[in-house]
């Protein structure tokens, strides 16, 4: 696999001890990982953008958290309804201001 242009990280609330708990998990962040991956395949971008779940990023009150790199854009309170807006912005080199933290 070649290095992707972009990397989407989604907080999955995994703690250092391996336990999955917390705000992002309670707000279905694990489902977001699959939904982003599927949306990327629908757009034929799966070779350009990688999706990875992360451990807790410490912004539980804003969860689920989605981070886009290398742009260093962080989004909070992301839902399934926001996926297309985020990917549209990513393709255009823009930011979804209403979600930006």
Secondary structure as UniProt FT lines:
FT   STRAND          6..14
FT   TURN            16..17
FT   HELIX           23..26
FT   TURN            27..28
FT   HELIX           29..42
FT   TURN            43..44
FT   TURN            46..48
FT   STRAND          49..55
FT   HELIX           60..62
FT   STRAND          66..69
FT   TURN            70..72
FT   STRAND          73..75
FT   HELIX           80..82
FT   HELIX           83..92
FT   HELIX           97..99
//
